[in-house]
């Protein structure tokens, strides 16, 4: 007899076309009904709270008095919570974000009981190839999802094993028809049978056992109070089956007994049976770019600098950092970060990111200030401290500010060596903006803020300090203009249309028309790009650009401005009427001794329903692209071969090769590679007749949440057809990315990590509007926490351990071979363990003269717990 597990649940989008506050009102109502059913009806055994603890957080903000009721039901195993904090996206959310989502979700569960140990993501738009490894890092061996699979991955079954390159593995129960097939089951027998017959045809075909799941729930759906009556009807209609209320874990117990399940690898991004929305990565690029920028600030700057401060004896404000993570993770649910929401919701999302970034920036500045203010020195001059937050020394050109009343100054290091620097610009600053107490006591003399550049060697995972001393020499801005930029790596000229011609000296390659813009109509919605049929695309090749180049000994800045004329809307685009515009401002910073061009785009869009992309030629005819996913890399074909059969096979959406990245995309051959490194947009496509051009999406402009019958996505609307005029992206948008060529033996992931981890500075002066008492900690003028000795792996982050007084270091290997990683510490190691992603002890490592060495497999992440002896760490 086939057994049908009816699993009561509600899928809880905190926001979508409705706001968080609207859903909270429904949540308070639904939770009372759920608890009442569980408390009063022993025949109603389980209820699943959508695998995310943000539901409880929202509920207890209104009903804190019900914590004990919830705790009792959780501990009885009847109310099933966790393991996530929110239902995370997997494609454009970073690895550390997904780890913290599980880390804080499971931590939230501890107050109430045991979390559900299933990687439950029933509605995410595609599945990352690295998820089994992340789930195993939390001792999770099961996974449930819906979107992205098809037979071409290797099975037509709905139960299989999913494995990563490092041999991590989870047992998957696929929802072939989604999480809502059991919603609002009718009592009318004819209507009930009409629905269930269709479901059983699909469920039976894919099942590998006699156990199948009928999830009884839907978005924001209240508990189905008449479910027992419905079960009686089902038992009557299908006497050959047994129907009962159950939970997901019960199904996995039966699946584990199977010995012949298929094992699949890779990511799941097929839109054959369910839509995955491969071009959603560029909707509301302002929101997408904010997420990228803030994730990188937290993991690359805030947590490492907080760890250095903690190592020196200051408090690690774990609670503040957790608040920041939770603020952005509220935005990481698939609809929220996908930006397929109403305009009102997008404003809430953007506001959360604004709040989170302010918290990040202020906490970074606080830690820099505490370290620099506490330096053990009798020199009372102002000082600048440069922080290098990578595990190796860097000889770096740094652009920073010096705030002073001195008419002229010099920089002197701790060994009294004078450091050369260049003045980029200077401006007068009112003293009241620095500290109003200055003018309160009658001192109105202005400050001068100098922007300077200097070049020096900065210690690994540490800092170096310079004193600002008065000088007799007159400060001069030494720059010169030219129509060409020459560095150790490139010769660069700017064309009249604002594109760049770049000659790569090392690889003897000429790249022409770099940063050419491509513009085309977009008749799509917030989920998907939809091109106009037979449209002739518009390029920026005929614009007239205004260009200025400024150079000094350290490099050059190329400033480019022009207006790209485009149709103002779809109607005019179809009629080829050019009556709209995009104002474009590009600033390219070129270092003299690094093979990286840092690009900053500011566009002012005054047109609707279109897409804008920047084109980066590589001269590399390609079959696949190389990009990164969470803690690893992934190769993707430049053509998805299902493109030739998608209509014949009746796919839900066309499989265009538009893909997500996290920090880079690259093309390479046997001689060299070209990469785009991003701190904003995370969407790319490989284009050109020879598939030799990287197309980076700058933004999409659309006016509806969902639309029907699109060119690449036929049929019903995704979501609902709701106007979203804010998603037309009218106004200014700022984006940052970089272009770099590299040797084939180099690890492009490390190049991206260095770009995304700039040396940061702190300028100490005697004035600050926010006063701090002198700390009881003395810090050195120069410091290094640890350094790598031999490595091709990438530092993911350095942070304080969640539960103990020590540090967690996380590294991953995205290179194509197993790597041996050796690093040493400044300080005597007390204990060091390999730990899982949940930071639980796993294996103690042997220490040899403060050195640690370990092998890391391809696309594997490794975390370490470190405790040092005889240190100031107290908190």
C-alpha positions in Angstrom: 0.0 0.0 0.0 1.4 3.4 -1.0 1.7 5.8 1.9 0.9 9.5 1.5 2.5 11.8 4.0 0.4 14.9 4.4 2.7 17.5 5.9 0.9 20.6 7.3 3.0 23.8 6.8 2.8 27.4 5.7 5.2 28.9 3.2 6.0 32.3 4.7 7.2 35.0 2.4 7.8 37.8 4.9 7.2 40.2 2.0 6.4 40.1 -1.7 3.6 42.1 -3.3 2.5 42.6 0.3 4.7 44.2 3.1 6.3 42.6 6.1 3.8 44.4 8.4 0.8 43.0 6.4 2.2 39.5 6.7 3.0 40.0 10.4 -0.7 40.7 11.1 -1.6 37.4 9.4 1.2 35.6 11.2 -0.2 36.6 14.6 -3.6 35.3 13.6 -2.2 32.1 12.0 0.1 31.2 14.9 -2.7 31.3 17.4 -4.7 28.8 15.3 -1.7 26.6 14.8 -0.9 26.4 18.5 -4.5 25.9 19.5 -4.7 22.9 17.1 -1.5 21.3 18.3 -2.4 21.9 22.0 -6.0 20.6 21.8 -5.9 17.9 19.2 -3.5 14.9 19.9 -4.3 13.5 16.4 -2.7 16.5 14.8 0.9 15.6 15.3 3.1 18.1 13.5 3.3 21.6 11.9 6.3 22.9 9.9 7.0 26.7 10.3 8.6 26.9 6.8 12.2 26.2 8.0 13.0 29.8 9.1 13.2 31.4 12.5 12.5 34.9 11.3 8.8 33.8 11.6 9.3 33.4 15.3 11.2 36.7 15.6 8.4 38.6 13.9 5.8 36.8 16.0 7.5 37.4 19.4 7.9 41.1 18.6 4.1 41.2 19.0 3.5 38.2 21.4 6.5 37.7 23.7 4.2 36.2 26.3 3.8 33.1 24.1 7.4 32.0 24.1 6.7 29.2 26.6 3.8 27.9 24.6 6.0 27.7 21.5 8.9 26.2 23.5 6.7 23.4 24.8 5.4 22.5 21.4 8.9 22.5 19.9 10.3 20.3 22.6 7.5 17.9 22.1 8.5 17.7 18.5 5.2 18.9 17.2 6.0 22.5 16.1 8.9 22.1 13.7 11.2 25.1 13.4 14.5 26.0 11.7 17.1 25.5 10.5 17.3 28.8 8.6 16.9 32.3 9.7 15.3 33.3 6.4 14.5 31.3 3.2 17.8 32.3 1.5 18.4 32.8 -2.2 21.3 30.5 -3.4 22.5 32.1 -6.6 23.5 35.7 -5.8 23.9 35.6 -2.0 27.5 35.0 -0.8 28.8 31.9 0.9 29.3 33.7 4.3 25.7 35.0 4.2 24.3 31.5 3.7 26.5 30.1 6.4 25.4 32.9 8.9 21.8 32.3 7.8 22.1 28.7 9.1 24.3 29.7 12.0 21.9 32.2 13.4 18.8 30.3 12.5 20.1 27.2 14.4 21.2 29.4 17.3 17.7 30.9 17.5 16.3 27.4 17.7 18.4 26.5 20.7 16.2 28.6 23.0 13.2 26.4 22.1 14.5 23.0 21.1 16.0 21.0 18.3 15.8 22.5 14.7 14.6 20.6 11.7 17.8 19.2 10.2 16.8 19.5 6.6 18.1 22.0 4.1 14.6 23.1 3.4 14.4 25.7 0.5 11.2 24.9 -1.3 11.0 28.1 -3.5 14.6 29.3 -4.2 15.2 30.2 -7.9 17.8 27.6 -8.6 20.1 25.5 -6.5 23.9 26.2 -6.0 26.3 23.4 -6.6 27.9 24.0 -3.2 24.8 23.6 -1.1 25.5 19.9 0.0 28.9 21.0 1.4 27.3 24.0 3.3 24.5 21.8 4.7 27.0 19.1 5.7 28.9 21.8 7.6 25.9 22.0 9.9 25.5 18.2 10.2 22.5 18.4 7.8 22.2 15.4 5.5 18.8 16.0 3.9 17.6 18.6 1.4 14.2 19.6 0.0 13.7 21.9 -2.9 11.6 22.4 -6.0 13.2 24.5 -8.8 15.9 23.8 -11.3 16.1 20.0 -12.1 15.4 18.1 -15.2 16.3 14.7 -16.6 19.5 15.9 -18.2 21.1 16.2 -14.7 21.1 12.4 -14.6 17.8 11.1 -13.2 14.1 11.4 -13.8 13.4 10.5 -10.1 12.4 12.8 -7.3 14.8 11.2 -4.8 18.5 11.2 -5.3 21.8 12.0 -3.7 23.4 15.4 -4.5 27.2 15.6 -4.2 29.8 18.3 -4.3 33.4 18.2 -5.6 34.7 17.6 -2.1 32.5 14.6 -1.7 29.9 16.2 0.6 26.5 14.7 0.0 22.9 15.2 0.9 19.8 13.0 0.3 17.3 15.1 -1.7 13.5 14.9 -1.7 12.4 16.9 -4.7 9.0 18.7 -4.8 8.3 18.0 -8.5 5.1 20.1 -8.3 6.1 22.6 -5.7 5.3 23.0 -2.0 1.6 24.0 -2.4 -0.1 21.1 -4.2 -2.0 20.3 -0.9 -3.3 23.8 -0.4 -6.9 24.3 0.5 -7.9 20.7 -0.2 -11.6 20.7 -1.0 -14.2 18.4 0.8 -16.1 18.0 -2.4 -15.1 14.5 -3.7 -15.2 15.3 -7.4 -13.1 18.4 -7.0 -10.7 16.6 -4.7 -10.2 13.7 -7.0 -9.8 15.9 -10.0 -6.9 17.6 -8.3 -5.3 14.7 -6.7 -5.4 12.4 -9.8 -3.2 14.9 -11.6 -0.7 15.1 -8.7 -0.4 11.3 -8.2 0.5 10.8 -11.9 3.6 12.9 -11.5 4.4 11.9 -7.9 4.2 8.2 -8.6 6.3 8.5 -11.7 9.2 10.1 -9.9 9.1 8.3 -6.6 11.6 5.6 -5.7 9.6 4.2 -2.7 6.0 3.8 -1.8 6.2 7.0 0.3 5.2 10.3 -1.2 4.7 13.8 0.2 1.5 15.9 -0.1 2.5 19.3 1.4 -0.6 20.8 2.9 0.1 24.5 2.8 0.7 27.6 0.7 1.9 31.2 0.9 0.6 32.8 4.1 -2.0 30.0 4.3 -3.8 29.5 7.6 -4.0 26.0 9.0 -6.6 23.8 7.3 -9.0 23.0 10.1 -11.0 20.5 8.2 -8.0 18.4 7.2 -9.4 15.3 9.0 -12.5 15.4 7.0 -10.4 15.7 3.8 -8.3 12.7 4.8 -11.5 10.6 5.2 -12.5 11.6 1.7 -9.1 10.8 0.3 -9.1 7.4 2.0 -12.5 6.7 0.5 -11.4 7.8 -3.0 -8.0 6.0 -2.9 -8.5 2.8 -0.8 -5.2 1.4 -2.2 -3.3 4.2 -0.4 -2.8 5.2 3.2 -3.2 8.9 4.1 -2.0 10.4 7.4 -0.5 13.6 8.8 3.3 13.4 8.9 6.5 15.4 8.8 9.3 15.5 6.3 11.8 13.5 8.4 9.6 10.4 8.3 9.9 10.3 4.5 13.7 10.5 4.6 13.9 7.5 7.0 12.3 5.4 4.3 14.5 6.9 1.5 17.7 6.0 3.4 16.9 2.4 3.1 17.2 2.6 -0.7 20.5 1.3 -2.1 20.1 2.3 -5.7 19.4 6.1 -5.7 21.2 8.1 -8.4 23.9 10.6 -7.4 23.9 14.0 -9.1 26.5 16.8 -9.1 26.4 20.5 -10.0 24.0 23.3 -9.9 20.3 23.1 -10.8 19.2 26.0 -13.1 16.9 24.3 -15.6 13.6 25.9 -16.2 12.0 22.9 -17.9 9.4 22.0 -15.3 9.5 25.1 -13.1 10.8 28.6 -13.6 14.2 29.6 -12.2 14.3 33.1 -13.7 17.8 33.2 -15.0 17.8 37.0 -15.6 16.4 38.0 -12.2 20.0 38.7 -11.1 19.8 42.2 -12.6 16.3 43.3 -11.5 16.5 46.5 -9.3 20.3 46.7 -9.7 20.4 49.4 -7.0 19.3 46.8 -4.4 21.5 44.0 -5.9 24.6 46.3 -5.9 23.9 47.3 -2.3 23.8 43.7 -1.2 27.1 42.9 -2.9 28.8 45.9 -1.5 27.6 45.3 2.1 28.4 41.5 2.1 32.0 42.4 1.0 32.3 45.1 3.7 31.3 42.7 6.4 33.4 39.7 5.5 36.4 41.5 4.0 36.7 44.5 6.3 34.5 44.6 9.4 35.0 41.0 10.8 38.8 40.9 10.2 39.4 44.4 11.7 37.1 43.5 14.7 39.2 40.3 15.1 42.5 42.3 15.1 41.0 44.5 17.7 39.9 41.5 19.7 43.4 40.0 19.4 44.8 43.2 20.9 42.4 43.1 23.9 39.3 45.0 22.8 35.7 43.7 23.0 34.4 41.9 19.9 30.9 43.2 19.5 29.4 40.0 18.3 25.9 41.2 19.1 26.2 44.2 16.9 27.6 42.2 14.1 24.8 39.6 14.4 22.3 42.5 14.1 23.9 43.6 10.9 23.8 40.1 9.5 20.2 39.6 10.4 19.3 43.0 8.9 20.7 42.0 5.5 19.4 38.4 5.8 15.9 39.7 6.0 16.6 40.8 2.4 18.1 37.5 1.3 14.8 35.6 1.0 14.4 34.6 -2.7 11.6 37.2 -3.5 13.3 40.0 -1.6 16.8 39.8 -3.1 15.3 38.6 -6.4 13.5 42.0 -6.3 10.3 40.6 -7.7 8.2 42.6 -5.2 6.0 45.7 -5.1 7.5 49.1 -5.1 6.5 49.6 -1.4 8.4 46.4 -0.5 11.5 47.4 -2.5 11.6 50.7 -0.6 11.7 48.7 2.7 14.4 46.4 1.3 16.5 49.3 0.3 16.0 51.0 3.6 17.2 47.8 5.4 20.4 47.9 3.3 20.9 51.6 4.1 20.6 50.9 7.8 22.9 47.9 7.6 25.6 49.8 5.6 25.5 52.6 8.1 26.0 50.1 10.9 28.9 48.4 9.1 30.6 51.7 8.2 30.3 53.1 11.8 31.5 49.9 13.4 34.5 49.6 11.1 35.4 53.2 12.0 34.9 52.5 15.7 37.4 49.6 15.6 40.0 51.6 13.6 39.7 54.4 16.1 40.0 52.2 19.2 43.2 50.6 17.8 44.8 53.8 16.7 43.8 55.9 19.7 45.4 53.3 22.0 48.8 53.1 20.4 51.7 53.0 22.8 53.7 56.1 21.8 54.8 59.4 23.2 54.6 61.0 19.8 51.5 63.2 20.0 51.4 64.1 16.3 48.4 63.2 14.2 48.8 59.8 12.5 47.5 57.7 9.7 47.2 53.9 10.1 46.8 51.6 7.1 45.1 48.3 7.6 45.8 45.3 5.4 43.1 42.6 5.9 44.6 39.9 3.8 46.9 37.1 5.0 50.0 38.3 3.1 52.1 41.5 2.9 50.9 43.9 0.3 52.9 46.7 -1.5 50.0 48.9 -2.3 49.1 52.3 -3.6 46.6 53.7 -1.1 44.4 56.7 -1.6 43.4 58.3 1.7 42.6 61.5 3.5 44.6 63.7 5.9 42.6 66.2 7.9 44.9 69.0 9.3 45.3 72.6 10.0 48.9 72.4 8.9 49.7 74.3 5.7 52.3 71.7 4.9 53.1 68.3 6.3 55.2 65.1 5.8 54.6 61.5 6.7 57.1 59.7 8.9 57.0 56.0 9.8 57.9 54.5 13.2 61.6 54.2 12.1 61.6 57.9 11.2 61.7 57.2 7.5 59.9 59.9 5.5 57.3 58.4 3.2 56.7 59.9 -0.3 53.1 60.8 -1.2 51.2 62.6 -3.9 48.5 65.3 -3.3 45.4 64.4 -5.4 43.2 67.3 -4.2 42.5 69.5 -1.2 39.5 71.3 0.1 38.6 73.6 3.0 36.5 72.0 5.8 34.6 73.9 8.4 35.8 72.9 11.9 32.2 72.6 13.1 31.7 69.6 10.9 34.6 67.8 12.7 33.7 68.8 16.3 31.3 71.6 17.1 33.2 72.1 20.4 36.0 73.6 18.4 33.9 76.6 17.3 32.0 76.6 20.6 35.3 77.9 22.2 35.9 80.4 19.5 38.3 78.7 17.2 37.0 79.2 13.6 40.2 78.4 11.7 39.3 76.0 9.0 40.8 72.5 8.4 42.2 71.4 5.1 41.3 67.9 3.9 43.9 66.5 1.6 43.4 63.5 -0.5 46.7 61.8 -0.9 48.3 58.7 -2.5 51.2 56.8 -1.0 52.8 53.5 -1.7 54.3 51.2 1.0 54.5 47.6 2.2 51.7 46.8 4.7 52.0 43.8 7.1 49.8 40.8 6.6 46.5 40.8 8.5 47.6 43.9 10.4 48.5 47.5 10.1 51.2 50.1 9.8 51.2 53.7 11.2 52.6 57.0 10.0 52.9 60.3 11.8 51.7 63.5 10.3 54.4 66.1 11.0 54.7 69.7 10.1 57.0 70.4 7.1 58.6 73.5 5.6 58.1 72.2 2.0 55.2 73.6 0.0 52.7 70.9 -0.9 52.1 70.6 -4.6 49.6 68.7 -6.6 51.8 66.9 -9.2 49.7 65.5 -12.0 49.9 65.8 -15.7 47.5 65.2 -18.5 48.0 63.1 -21.6 45.9 61.3 -24.1 47.4 57.9 -23.2 48.0 55.9 -20.1 51.1 53.7 -19.8 51.7 51.4 -16.8 53.9 48.4 -16.1 51.2 46.2 -17.6 49.1 48.2 -20.1 49.1 50.9 -22.7 45.6 52.5 -22.7 44.1 55.0 -25.1 40.6 56.5 -24.9 38.5 56.6 -28.1 36.3 59.5 -29.0 33.3 57.4 -28.1 34.5 56.8 -24.5 35.6 53.2 -25.1 39.2 52.0 -24.2 41.8 50.4 -26.4 44.1 48.4 -24.2 47.4 46.8 -25.1 48.4 44.1 -22.6 52.2 44.2 -22.6 52.7 40.9 -20.8 50.4 38.8 -22.9 50.9 40.9 -26.1 47.2 41.3 -26.7 45.2 44.3 -28.0 41.7 44.7 -26.7 39.6 47.3 -28.6 36.4 49.1 -27.7 36.5 48.0 -24.0 33.4 49.2 -22.1 31.3 49.6 -25.2 27.7 49.9 -24.0 24.9 47.8 -25.5 21.2 48.8 -25.1 18.1 46.9 -26.1 14.4 46.9 -25.2 13.1 44.9 -22.3 9.5 43.8 -22.6 9.9 41.7 -19.5 9.0 41.9 -15.8 10.9 41.8 -12.5 11.5 38.1 -12.9 12.9 37.9 -16.5 14.4 39.9 -19.3 12.4 39.7 -22.5 13.9 41.1 -25.7 12.0 42.7 -28.5 11.8 40.5 -31.6 14.0 41.6 -34.6 15.2 44.7 -32.7 18.4 46.4 -33.8 20.4 47.0 -30.7 21.8 50.4 -29.8 25.6 50.7 -29.1 27.6 53.6 -27.7 30.1 53.5 -30.6 28.9 56.7 -32.1 28.6 59.0 -29.1 30.9 61.9 -28.5 32.6 61.6 -25.1 34.2 64.2 -23.0 37.5 62.7 -21.6 40.1 63.8 -19.1 43.2 61.8 -18.0 45.2 62.7 -14.9 48.4 60.8 -14.1 51.0 60.8 -11.4 53.9 58.5 -10.4 51.4 55.9 -9.0 49.0 55.6 -11.8 46.2 57.4 -13.7 42.5 58.3 -13.5 40.5 58.3 -16.7 37.3 60.4 -16.5 34.7 59.8 -19.3 31.3 61.5 -19.8 28.8 61.1 -22.5 25.1 60.8 -23.2 23.7 57.7 -24.9 20.5 58.5 -26.8 17.8 55.8 -26.6 14.0 55.5 -27.0 12.1 56.7 -23.9 9.7 53.7 -23.9 8.8 50.5 -25.7 6.3 52.1 -28.0 8.9 54.6 -29.3 11.5 51.9 -29.4 9.2 49.9 -31.7 8.8 53.0 -33.9 12.6 53.7 -33.7 12.0 57.1 -32.1 15.0 58.3 -30.1 13.7 60.6 -27.5 15.2 59.4 -24.2 18.7 59.4 -22.8 21.2 57.7 -20.4 23.9 60.1 -19.0 27.0 58.0 -18.5 29.9 58.9 -16.2 32.8 56.4 -16.1 35.9 56.8 -13.9 38.7 54.3 -14.5 41.5 54.1 -11.9 44.7 52.5 -13.3 47.5 51.5 -10.9 51.0 51.7 -12.4 52.2 48.4 -11.0 49.0 46.2 -10.9 47.2 44.6 -13.8 43.8 45.8 -12.7 41.6 48.6 -14.1 39.0 49.7 -11.4 35.9 50.9 -13.1 33.2 53.1 -11.5 30.0 53.7 -13.5 27.4 56.3 -12.7 24.4 56.3 -15.0 21.5 58.6 -14.9 18.7 56.7 -16.7 15.8 58.7 -18.2 14.2 55.9 -20.3 11.9 53.0 -19.6 11.8 49.3 -20.5 15.3 48.6 -21.6 18.5 46.8 -20.6 22.0 48.3 -20.5 25.2 46.1 -20.6 28.9 46.8 -20.7 31.0 44.7 -23.1 34.5 43.5 -22.3 36.3 41.8 -25.2 38.9 39.2 -24.4 40.1 37.8 -27.8 39.4 34.3 -26.3 37.0 32.2 -28.3 35.4 30.2 -25.5 33.3 27.1 -24.9 32.8 27.8 -21.2 33.1 30.6 -18.7 34.6 30.4 -15.3 32.8 32.0 -12.4 32.5 31.7 -8.7 29.8 30.3 -6.5 29.8 29.9 -2.7 33.3 28.8 -1.6 34.3 27.6 -5.0 34.2 28.0 -8.8 32.0 26.7 -11.6 32.4 26.3 -15.3 29.3 26.9 -17.5 28.9 26.5 -21.2 28.6 29.7 -23.2 25.7 28.1 -24.9 23.1 26.0 -23.1 22.4 23.3 -25.6 18.8 22.9 -24.4 18.2 26.2 -26.3 17.7 24.1 -29.4 14.9 22.0 -28.0 13.2 24.0 -25.3 10.1 24.8 -27.4 9.8 21.3 -28.6 10.1 19.9 -25.1 7.7 22.6 -23.8 10.0 24.1 -21.2 8.6 26.7 -18.8 11.3 29.2 -19.7 14.0 29.4 -22.4 17.4 28.4 -21.1 19.4 31.4 -22.1 23.1 31.4 -20.9 22.6 34.4 -18.5 24.3 33.4 -15.3 25.1 34.7 -11.8 28.5 35.3 -10.3 29.5 36.4 -6.8 32.9 38.1 -7.3 34.2 37.3 -10.8 33.7 35.9 -14.2 36.6 35.0 -16.5 37.5 33.5 -19.9 40.8 31.8 -20.4 42.9 29.8 -22.9 46.3 28.1 -22.7 48.1 31.4 -22.6 46.2 34.0 -20.5 42.8 34.9 -19.0 40.7 38.0 -18.7 38.3 38.5 -15.8 35.7 41.0 -14.6 35.7 41.4 -10.8 32.6 42.8 -9.3 31.6 44.8 -6.3 28.1 45.5 -7.6 26.4 43.7 -10.5 26.4 39.9 -10.4 25.0 39.0 -13.8 26.9 38.1 -17.0 26.6 36.5 -20.3 29.3 35.4 -22.8 28.5 37.0 -26.2 30.2 37.8 -29.5 30.5 35.7 -32.7 33.2 33.6 -31.2 31.9 33.9 -27.6 34.9 36.0 -26.7 33.1 38.9 -25.0 32.0 39.2 -21.4 28.7 41.2 -21.2 28.1 42.6 -17.8 24.5 43.7 -17.1 24.5 47.3 -15.6 20.7 47.4 -15.1 17.3 46.4 -16.4 14.4 48.8 -16.5 10.9 47.3 -16.2 7.5 48.3 -15.1 5.6 45.2 -13.8 6.1 42.6 -11.1 4.9 39.9 -13.5 3.7 39.7 -17.1 2.2 37.0 -19.2 3.2 35.5 -22.6 6.8 36.7 -22.8 9.1 35.8 -25.7 11.4 33.6 -23.5 8.7 32.7 -20.9 5.4 31.8 -22.5 2.2 31.3 -20.5 0.9 32.7 -17.2 2.5 35.7 -15.5 5.1 34.9 -12.8 3.9 36.4 -9.6 1.1 38.8 -10.4 0.6 41.5 -12.9 1.2 44.5 -10.7 2.6 47.8 -11.9 6.0 48.6 -10.4 7.1 52.0 -11.8 10.1 52.3 -9.4 11.6 49.3 -11.1 12.1 51.4 -14.2 15.2 52.6 -12.5 14.7 56.3 -13.4 17.6 58.3 -11.9 21.1 57.7 -10.9 22.8 54.3 -10.2 26.4 53.7 -9.2 28.2 50.5 -9.9 31.8 49.2 -9.3 33.7 46.5 -11.1 37.2 45.9 -12.3 38.9 44.3 -15.3 42.1 42.3 -15.0 44.2 40.0 -17.2 46.1 37.2 -15.6 48.5 34.4 -16.2 46.9 31.0 -16.6 48.6 29.6 -13.5 47.1 32.4 -11.3 44.0 31.9 -9.2 41.5 34.5 -10.4 39.5 34.1 -7.1 42.5 35.5 -5.2 42.7 38.4 -7.6 39.0 39.1 -7.0 39.5 38.8 -3.2 42.3 41.4 -3.3 40.2 43.8 -5.3 37.3 43.4 -2.8 39.6 43.9 0.2 41.1 47.3 -0.2 43.7 48.6 2.3 41.7 50.9 4.6 43.0 53.9 6.6 42.3 55.8 9.7 43.4 59.4 10.3 43.7 60.2 14.0 43.4 63.9 15.0 42.8 65.4 18.4 39.2 66.2 17.5 36.1 64.1 17.1 32.4 65.0 17.8 31.9 61.6 19.5 34.2 61.4 22.5 35.7 58.2 23.9 37.6 57.7 27.2 41.1 56.4 27.0 41.0 52.6 26.8 42.9 50.4 29.2 44.6 48.6 26.3 48.0 49.6 24.7 48.4 48.7 21.0 51.6 48.6 19.0 52.3 51.1 16.1 52.7 48.2 13.7 51.1 44.7 13.9 50.6 41.5 12.1 48.2 38.8 13.3 49.1 35.9 11.0 50.3 35.2 7.5 50.2 32.5 4.9 53.5 30.8 4.0 52.4 29.0 0.9 49.0 29.0 -0.5 46.7 29.2 -3.4 43.5 29.2 -1.3 41.3 32.2 -0.5 40.5 33.7 2.9 36.7 33.8 3.3 36.7 35.6 6.6 38.3 35.9 10.0 35.9 36.4 13.0 35.4 35.7 16.7 34.0 32.2 17.5 30.3 32.4 18.4 30.6 30.5 21.7 34.2 30.6 22.8 37.0 33.1 23.4 38.9 32.4 20.2 38.9 32.9 16.4 37.4 31.3 13.4 39.3 31.4 10.2 37.7 30.2 7.0 39.5 29.4 3.7 38.4 27.8 0.5 40.1 26.4 -2.6 38.5 27.4 -5.9 41.6 26.4 -7.9 41.6 23.4 -10.2 43.9 21.2 -8.0 44.1 20.2 -4.4 46.2 22.8 -2.5 48.4 22.6 0.6 47.8 25.5 2.9 50.5 26.7 5.4 50.1 29.7 7.7 51.8 31.0 10.9 50.7 33.2 13.8 52.1 36.1 15.7 51.6 34.6 19.1 51.8 31.2 20.8 49.1 28.9 19.7 47.1 27.3 22.5 44.7 25.2 20.5 43.6 24.9 16.9 40.9 22.6 15.5 39.4 22.0 12.2 35.7 22.8 12.8 32.6 22.5 10.8 30.7 25.5 9.5 28.6 25.4 12.7 31.9 25.9 14.6 31.7 22.7 16.5 35.1 21.0 17.2 36.0 18.3 14.8 39.7 17.6 14.6 42.7 19.0 16.6 45.7 20.0 14.4 49.3 19.5 15.2 51.3 22.7 15.6 54.9 23.0 14.5 56.7 26.2 15.5 53.5 28.2 15.3 52.9 26.9 11.8 49.8 25.0 10.6 49.5 23.1 7.4 46.5 21.3 5.8 45.3 20.1 2.4 42.2 21.6 0.9 40.4 19.9 -1.9 39.0 21.5 -5.0 35.9 23.7 -4.2 36.2 22.8 -0.5 35.8 25.2 2.4 37.8 24.7 5.7 37.2 26.4 9.0 39.5 26.5 11.9 39.1 27.4 15.6 42.1 29.1 17.1 43.0 30.0 20.6 46.2 31.8 21.5 48.1 31.6 24.8 49.0 34.5 27.1 47.0 37.1 25.2 44.8 40.0 26.3 41.6 38.3 25.1 39.0 38.5 27.8 35.6 38.7 26.2 
